[in-house]
C-alpha cells in the first residue's frame, strides 16, 4: 500500500510517502532493505541518480519504507 501526506513547511511543500512491504516480505518476494537500497539508487533529483542530498530522505522501519521529499517529486518512482 502507498499513502501520501503533504505538509507545508515554509515555502517548500514536504511530501511524505509510506510503502508497506509487509505482505511481499511475508511471502519472501522482496526484502524491505533491498527495496530501500533500490529506491536510493534509482530516484533522480535534478535529473541525476544518486543525488538525493537533503531533498529526499528514504528510511525504513521494519517492513515500512518512508520517503520524505521536497516538492516537486514524482510519485511514479514509488508505484
ZINORFEN-V419549 format. One record per residue. N is the residue number from 0. NEAR is the number of other ideal C-beta (glycine too) atoms within 8 Angstrom. Layout:
BEGIN
n=N near=NEAR
n=N near=NEAR
END
This chain:
BEGIN
n=0 near=5
n=1 near=10
n=2 near=6
n=3 near=8
n=4 near=7
n=5 near=8
n=6 near=8
n=7 near=6
n=8 near=6
n=9 near=4
n=10 near=2
n=11 near=7
n=12 near=9
n=13 near=12
n=14 near=14
n=15 near=12
n=16 near=13
n=17 near=11
n=18 near=11
n=19 near=9
n=20 near=12
n=21 near=8
n=22 near=7
n=23 near=8
n=24 near=12
n=25 near=6
n=26 near=6
n=27 near=4
n=28 near=5
n=29 near=8
n=30 near=6
n=31 near=13
n=32 near=7
n=33 near=8
n=34 near=12
n=35 near=12
n=36 near=8
n=37 near=8
n=38 near=13
n=39 near=10
n=40 near=8
n=41 near=8
n=42 near=11
n=43 near=9
n=44 near=10
n=45 near=5
n=46 near=4
n=47 near=7
n=48 near=7
n=49 near=6
n=50 near=8
n=51 near=11
n=52 near=6
n=53 near=4
n=54 near=7
n=55 near=12
n=56 near=9
n=57 near=12
n=58 near=8
n=59 near=10
n=60 near=6
n=61 near=5
n=62 near=7
n=63 near=12
n=64 near=14
n=65 near=12
n=66 near=14
n=67 near=9
n=68 near=12
n=69 near=9
n=70 near=8
n=71 near=3
n=72 near=9
n=73 near=5
n=74 near=9
n=75 near=5
n=76 near=10
n=77 near=9
n=78 near=5
END
